[in-house]
Amino acid sequence: MQTIVSDLQSIVGDKITDFKTYWPKALQNISTKKFSSAIKNRKIKSIERFGKYAIINLEKNLAIVIHLRMTGKLLISTQVASGKDQGLKEKHIRHVFYLRAASRKPKTVLFSDVRKFATISLYDKKDLMNLKNKLGIDPLGKDYTPENFSDAIAKKPHKEIKDVLMDQTVIAGIGNIYASEILFEAKISPHRKVKDLSREEIRSIYKFSMKVLKKAVKLRGTSVSDYRDASGSRGKFQHRLSVYKKHGQQCKKCDTIIEKSTIGQRSAFYCPKCQH
């Protein structure tokens, strides 16, 4: 998400002139008519990421909050779809934000979502703060320190560490891919319970969470499935993966066969020899 939000900085200052949706169920607790009316002719003041959310801050303390889920993509286009919306619909484009830049040149943000899991919400300033307060610390934020990380995961002592890393109320922003890769680099089994981790092991997990996430951002994300950046290009971190979806293959460090299990209803990938 960080890569996409960075790309979206190019539309800051633009004005939303219209909005169309072909999948209104993505709009959370608001009708298409009310959503479109609320955001129309509003200037985009800033765009930020918090956890897995993209937050588009508008004039008058309104914010469009987007969660891409598994297959959502936000694509910036200068090819405005005038009279060709049916064609967009057939290419998994579920929503279109029409924009006008300061130069008055029109463009669009196309919201593609193959599996239709992504969501769009409209929050005022108070609701946005409430959302942020429900989420954990952001692993790319200034509050993400070794001490805060240790305190955060300590709230779930009896849960397995991989499940805790993915709990958005504990740490906001780590998904399945990065949780598996972080624990591999830290040499910690995903099945270990938080209460059984030593102080040194916790610091190692923190260290490699920073290292893995920063490398992923530098390589513009991980395209193992539908992920694309705002220009439609694939990321490159998938070429650096060590265990995610590598089950049945040899570990690159010890040649042991990588295993797959289920933790918290999500797949976990790990080397049974390197990770303990």
Secondary structure, DSSP 8 states (H G I E B T S, - for coil): -HHHHHHGGGGTT-EEEEEEES-GGGB-SS-HHHHHHHHTTEEEEEEEEETTEEEEEEGGGEEEEEE-TTTEEEEEESS--SS-HHHHHTTTEEEEEEEE-TT--EEEEEEEESSS--EEEEEEHHHHHHHHHHS-B-TTSTT--HHHHHHHHTT-TTSBHHHHHT-TTTBTT--HHHHHHHHHHHT--TT-BGGG--HHHHHHHHHHHHHHHHHHHHTT---SSS---TTS---SGGGG-SSTT-TTSB-TTT--B-EEEEETTEEEEE-TTT--
